[in-house]
Amino acid sequence: MSKESLVEGMSKKSFLGFVKSFNPHADLKKVEEAYDFAKEAHKDQKRMSGKDHFDHLLNTSYILIKLRLDTETICAALLHDTLEDTETKKETIKKKFGDEILSLIEGVTKIRKIRLETVEEDRAENIREVLLATIKDIRVILIKLADRLHNMRTLKYLDEKDRKSISQETLEIYVPIAYKLGMYKLKSELEDLSLRYLEPEIYQELKSRIAKKKEQRDKEIRSIIEKAKAVMVEKKLDCRIYGRAKNFYSIYKKMKKKSIPFEEVRDLYAIRIIAKTQDDCYRALGAIHAAWTPISTKFDDYISTPKPNLYQSLHTEVLIDKKPVEVQIRTWDMHHVAEEGIAAHWRYKDTERDKKFDRRISWLKQILEWKTSKSAREFVEDLKIDLFKDEIYVLTPKGDPIPLPEKATPIDFAYAVHTDIGNHCARAKVNNAIVPLDHELKSGDVCEVITLKNAAPSRNWLKITKTNIAKSKIRQKLGIVADSDVKKEEEEVKEDLTAKIEGVKASNVKMSKCCTPKYGESIIGYRMKDGKVAIHLSACPNLKDLEDTRKVKLLWKQKEKQDLVKIQVEIEDRIGLFADILNIFSAMRINVNSINTKNTKNKLYIVFEIEDRESLPKLIPQIKAVKNVIEVKTEQD
Ligand code: MN
């Protein structure tokens, strides 16, 4: 059975049986009424696939039924197109199904009957309306996501132009929303479907390559699982282990990011260990690390520091049978939250609609708060950017979480807490250690701002802050009015990359403003009429419209040889120590080449690359400050 026709030909009786099996508390009578009403209202309508429109409604509600959502959501999903596509009146829905269901349907319905100037504007307005309705009731976006998922599953029936633009919108708007809501399963399917229509050749190639080696890979995965199971049994850990297929899109993203062909994408082996308790997760991780060599830089502890979308798991990568294997370790609870995200929380709405639930949509509130006055098009353009920014949570010494954008600094934190604290911020401590004011904060950090009466903002602060609120307060305090003052300053700090391109004179090169390539990213040059070469990212969408004959392949000059530094860290082993140390390296953007213990329990040998020696005096004290680190020594390699 193909995915697009999961409930095709299903009788009403078995549909209701399905509802009951996923949600024993559902009001089946009401669901049946919605079923009958929708079937009648759409009776003459067909989809592009040739199927009845009702098939789309069944499938949309089926996606939500499987997420075990409530009666109102299921009914609204069945009825979600009645106001837009049939003669049904609002009053009729209200009388028959009540206010709650009506407002859910209205939330996903395009309010304007008159089409705006362009299809894009029309869609943009709809997205804004859906998000505004979502603030009032999160179930609106869940219905919209289910609707979109089924539309994506049946996208092949539309013409190419629509397939591409709908897929693009899915990837730019709905995928990041699903991610922010922690709905990984739905997100992965949307990603793969978008890829299928946006890059059909790549998608088909990935598909056939994966299929070709499937038998062998399945065999290898089975053997990896058996080995992991044996290790767990030996440690008396009761857990389930699965092989996990990586979705196509994540493979594609990796290929693109590293500009490598399929053959070189390594970690196609992935397993998931589901343990009974959180303690068991760490014990399982210890057992895995004891049995196989970890690939050092790949360790992540999302249990002690959950992602902003509340995702929790331990991630590591080890070599098993010389193959790099991605391992995720989590409890069943964490597993359900990871697969279903906010839907898992919604189920316990009355007893447990706690702070966590609100935290999941705080990003949306922030986005909507200051963007409602813009035009729909501008709103959606900004939304696309905001959706891709990850949030972090930094704690006050009292433990209150302050949401900030990625790479925010203690100054951003200070202004987020209070303007006065920002204006008098003198120094900052992160996790009890003094840090420079441009220190990059991470989720879970505890930040303490030390204020002094005579401390005041400097112009430099404008360069190191990441939030608009901090920047505007600083500007206010400094009396900078014109935006151009600041822009000029910001431009000055931008690195000049024109001299770093192989084979062309710096004076003949211009960095394009549309995609602003960074050093190391894959680039393409475009010969302009004045003889200069504009440098674009190879993935820059604007390249599509440019003449191929004027494009030139370019490479970056190799980096100068970097210093290899070796340090010896004396430790008293504890759970999480490894990760704490590696986090310091990644926060300072230092590449770790190797970590090993040379068979001693109390020493770590870390080799890493360093671009300028000046960061060393910053790094060492931070490692020393980690709990259970006794001494750090450097040695020259
Ligand atoms: Mn629909």
Residues whose N, C-alpha, C, O or C-beta is under 5 A from the ligand:
A	BS01	MN	D81 D147
